[in-house]
């Protein structure tokens, strides 16, 4: 039984989805895509949404184990494979709609009727679909693409390079952004990262650091922990205020050289502008 109409469609950033596929391609598809695999580069809540996306597309089963469809999407012609997936899984939504002439209002109405979506979730679901359809070279009307100007990763064919799909699609991020977490590590310096989606749906932010907690000074540890607290607080919807670095707890005197304060230069006023 096809339960596409009863499942919630993806509403994560499409770039996150493509980056996840690129990570699987470069590092290999694990036997099970569980939290121990993705927990090092995705936050808990956002990682769960990525897993829900994989399940919606039947890329993993109920045990989080990859399906043959995932292997085809990762290793094959990604544009063609994704197009087949989209046309199958979104069929309850796009049935009877001519995407080459459709408006954003038509698509929103279909999402509301088939999936009972509303508000920001509805908008994000439509944005994901439009970006995915652009990537898969599905013919879309300018009425849809003009409402979705956020760029997505470029199209990749058979591992033989990347090309632009159309004027609204940018080349993918540098390879360094898609490397496994082990890249760039030095001995004794574990690398950690976390990714959250901006509340506007316009992108995502990744905090990544490589720090030896045993040799780092207190001020450095406090600075990193403050960034982590801010990232997670934003993801949880807590109001955030801008703290300047000099508002962090002062390090003990033995952490600093004698001429520490003589060498400090105040930041330019424009560095703290909120505009």
BELNOR-V702898 format. One record per helix or strand of 2 or more residues. SS is the DSSP state (H for helix, E for strand). FROM is the first residue (numbers start at 1). LEN is the number of residues. If there is no record, write none. Layout:
ss=SS from=FROM len=LEN
ss=SS from=FROM len=LEN
This chain:
ss=H from=4 len=3
ss=H from=14 len=14
ss=H from=35 len=4
ss=H from=44 len=13
ss=H from=68 len=8
ss=H from=78 len=12
ss=H from=91 len=4
ss=H from=104 len=12
ss=H from=119 len=17
ss=H from=142 len=4
ss=E from=155 len=2
ss=E from=162 len=2
ss=H from=175 len=4
ss=E from=191 len=7
ss=E from=204 len=7
ss=H from=218 len=18
ss=H from=245 len=3
ss=H from=253 len=3
ss=H from=260 len=4
ss=H from=269 len=4
